[in-house]
Amino acid sequence: MPNTSRVTFDLIIRNGTVVTSRNTQVMDVGVREGKIQALEPHLSARAKQEIDATGRLVFPGFIDAHTHMGIPIKTTTSADDFSSGSLAAAFGGITTIIDFTVQEKGQSLIDSLEERISRARGKSYVDFHIHVNVTDQPERWLSQIPEIIRRGFRSFKTFSTYREAGMMVTWPQFRTIMEAVSAAGGLVMLHAEDNTVVEEATQKHLDEGQLEPIYHARSRPASAEARAIEQAARIAGELQAPLYIVHLSSAAGLAVALRAKQGGVPLFIETCPQYLLLDKSVYLNENGHYFITTPPLRTRSDQQALWQALSNNQVDVVGTDHCPFTREQKEMGQRQFHQTPNGLPGVETLFPLLYTYGVQTGRMTLQQLVQVLGVNPARIFGLEHRKGDIRVGLDADLVIWNPRETTRITGQHQHGRADWSPYEGMTIAGKLEWTLLRGNVLVHNDQLMASSPDGQLIPAKSEIS
């Protein structure tokens, strides 16, 4: 390690228990010009600012690889825009979000990407990256894929459902998209639900007047997820093209995905806290319609299967699918499952929930936490040259966590625009004290320290690995 005794840093975090993907160790972190420049015990250098992190855990700033800020759903728009949603992220220790384009009818992929970037730029408090949705006339825009990847955006999301909303691609279209994306060095993502299964089940419940929230879960069974994953994995295997399954929710879908991975398919699995911690019994509650999200919440046995997969390093990423609606918006569907805007808030609670109910219960280690919230999403989406871990040369995105405190989740004290939380009343084993973005203090002790949004667009750099 180079001699740092004569170096002056902008910031030194002293005596913290530094959690990286490799180990957990009491060290000092030296920051200069927005980068981590030194990691060593008892750093003898001076700094313009010092933070005493004794007794605290120092994590890398985390990545939420799946957010939807301000997108149209049914007759409304998700409550958080890039400003409010990124603010919530910062208070949850998330320093990078990856959002999605919204491809309008007749709009090119490049135009949808540029529009999405313009919505985020100057508005986001945290750094951001963008996935490209492919939902309209995919064959017409395939020629744009190499240019999009050249610009630093290599993940392309498809849907095997939502035909009525004009978002679904057929399986022949999916194959064509995957061929084009993989040939250019990109990655195809899939919202995996078999549309035929979903439409038939939904129509059956509508015909029988079964409109209560529980029928949302029954209209989108686990078998629909498993069937879509099986079909997509078969195509990915034949092409040897990478496939990323978003928000995997069921033991049945997990089993199919793991078989594909074991059979050599280059497949990545993402799940979300709602599928680890909530189950479909909430749909029977008075406010069950608040919990309508897609895929729906499943059973406790599905939760157990997903936790076990996390413990076994078989789940690559935990994201949120953050797509919040206020109580008033959730009432717009008159408590009918097919009319209620579907989506949940989650970006502010992602890390605290996974730390409390994953690490503190022994279901996963601190290193596994850093893998699924940092290293893996950074690697998969090409951000590892700047994000995802605590390492010399990376951005000084850092989270200082006090594990001795106890807090409780309430919608009233969240920082996004949703006025409720699906995790209301749940206890958190710790308290966020600092969030730093590129060496600058963003949040300290429940206070926003940034005078204005300073989030940067982070393009992808390297090949998929």
LINSUL-V583964 format. One record per pair of residues at least 24 apart in sequence whose ideal C-beta (glycine too) atoms are under 6 Angstrom apart, sorted by sequence separation. I is the first residue (numbers start at 1). GAP is how many residues later the second one is. D is the distance in whole Angstrom. If there is no record, write none. Layout:
# LINSUL-V583964
I/GAP/D, I/GAP/D
This chain:
# LINSUL-V583964
131/24/5, 132/24/5, 133/24/5, 134/24/5, 229/24/5, 242/24/4, 243/24/5, 244/24/4, 245/24/6, 246/24/5, 322/24/5, 407/24/5, 156/25/5, 225/25/5, 247/25/5, 322/25/4, 405/25/6, 131/26/5, 198/26/5, 226/26/4, 230/26/5, 249/26/4, 320/26/3, 405/26/4, 168/27/6, 197/27/4, 226/27/5, 229/27/5, 233/27/4, 276/27/6, 320/27/5, 403/27/5, 222/28/4, 225/28/4, 229/28/5, 237/28/4, 402/28/6, 97/29/6, 236/29/5, 401/29/5, 402/29/5, 64/30/5, 67/30/5, 69/30/5, 103/30/5, 156/30/6, 194/30/4, 222/30/4, 226/30/5, 276/30/6, 320/30/5, 12/31/6, 62/31/5, 71/31/6, 95/31/5, 96/31/5, 97/31/5, 98/31/5, 99/31/6, 100/31/5, 101/31/5, 105/31/6, 138/31/6, 193/31/5, 275/31/6, 401/31/6, 402/31/5, 62/32/5, 67/32/5, 101/32/5, 103/32/5, 109/32/5, 135/32/4, 154/32/4, 155/32/5, 156/32/6, 157/32/4, 158/32/5, 159/32/5, 160/32/6, 161/32/4, 163/32/5, 193/32/6, 233/32/5, 63/33/5, 64/33/5, 65/33/5, 100/33/5, 103/33/5, 108/33/5, 154/33/6, 192/33/5, 194/33/4, 400/33/5, 4/34/5, 61/34/3, 110/34/5, 155/34/6, 161/34/4, 194/34/5, 400/34/4, 12/35/4, 90/35/5, 109/35/5, 138/35/5, 145/35/5, 149/35/5, 193/35/5, 271/35/5, 9/36/6, 11/36/6, 14/36/6, 90/36/6, 145/36/6, 149/36/6, 192/36/4, 399/36/6, 16/37/3, 82/37/6, 89/37/5, 149/37/5, 161/37/5, 192/37/5, 7/38/5, 8/38/5, 9/38/4, 10/38/5, 11/38/5, 12/38/5, 13/38/5, 14/38/6, 15/38/6, 19/38/6, 82/38/5, 86/38/4, 87/38/5, 142/38/5, 146/38/4, 398/38/4, 5/39/5, 15/39/4, 86/39/4, 138/39/5, 145/39/5, 5/40/6, 13/40/5, 16/40/5, 17/40/5, 18/40/5, 19/40/5, 83/40/5, 86/40/5, 290/40/5, 397/40/6, 4/41/5, 82/41/4, 289/41/6, 16/42/4, 82/42/5, 190/42/5, 396/42/6, 134/43/6, 395/43/5, 396/43/4, 271/44/5, 249/46/4, 269/46/5, 289/46/5, 269/47/5, 270/47/4, 271/47/6, 272/47/6, 250/48/5, 268/48/5, 272/48/6, 292/48/5, 294/48/5, 249/49/5, 270/49/5, 272/49/5, 293/49/5, 292/50/5, 293/50/6, 251/51/5, 254/51/6, 289/51/5, 293/51/5, 250/52/5, 311/52/6, 192/53/6, 311/53/6, 251/54/4, 310/54/6, 318/54/5, 187/55/5, 188/55/6, 189/55/4, 190/55/6, 191/55/6, 254/55/6, 317/55/6, 258/56/6, 307/56/5, 187/57/6, 189/57/6, 182/59/3, 317/59/5, 171/60/6, 175/60/5, 316/60/5, 317/60/5, 178/61/6, 178/63/5, 217/63/4, 217/66/6, 348/66/5, 160/68/4, 214/69/4, 360/69/5, 213/70/4, 214/70/6, 225/70/6, 274/70/6, 345/71/6, 356/72/5, 345/73/4, 356/73/4, 247/74/5, 349/74/6, 213/75/4, 220/75/6, 383/75/6, 213/76/5, 216/76/5, 220/76/5, 352/76/5, 385/76/5, 344/78/5, 382/78/3, 213/79/6, 217/79/4, 382/79/5, 216/80/5, 273/80/5, 382/80/5, 379/86/6, 324/92/6, 326/92/6, 327/92/6, 326/93/5, 327/93/6, 324/94/4, 268/112/6, 216/121/4, 215/122/5, 213/124/5, 211/125/4, 291/131/6, 242/222/6, 155/226/6, 154/228/6, 80/244/5, 78/245/5, 79/245/5, 79/246/5, 79/247/5, 65/252/5, 66/253/3, 76/253/5, 94/253/6, 65/254/4, 66/254/6, 64/255/6, 66/255/5, 67/255/4, 68/255/4, 92/255/6, 64/256/5, 92/256/4, 91/257/6, 89/258/5, 93/258/4, 88/259/5, 92/259/6, 88/260/4, 76/265/6, 78/265/6, 74/267/5, 73/268/5, 187/277/6, 67/280/6, 64/283/5, 64/286/6, 62/289/5, 96/291/5, 95/302/4, 93/306/4, 154/306/5, 152/307/2, 152/308/5, 62/311/4, 63/311/6, 62/312/6, 65/312/4, 60/314/5, 63/314/4, 91/324/5, 88/327/4, 128/327/6, 87/328/5, 88/328/4, 125/328/5, 127/328/5, 60/329/5, 124/329/6, 126/329/5, 127/329/5, 129/329/5, 60/330/5, 123/330/6, 125/330/6, 85/331/6, 124/331/3, 127/331/5, 84/332/5, 84/333/5, 61/336/3, 80/336/5, 61/337/6, 80/337/5, 61/338/6, 79/338/4, 79/339/5, 93/339/6, 59/340/4, 24/342/6, 58/342/6, 93/342/6, 95/342/5, 56/344/5, 57/344/5, 90/345/5, 21/346/6, 56/346/6, 57/346/6, 19/347/5, 53/347/5, 21/349/5, 21/350/6, 90/352/5, 91/352/6, 39/353/6, 90/353/5, 21/354/5, 36/356/5, 36/358/5, 36/360/5, 35/361/6, 34/362/6, 31/365/4, 21/368/5, 20/369/6, 86/369/6, 20/370/5, 18/372/6, 34/404/4, 34/405/5, 31/408/4, 11/428/6, 10/429/6
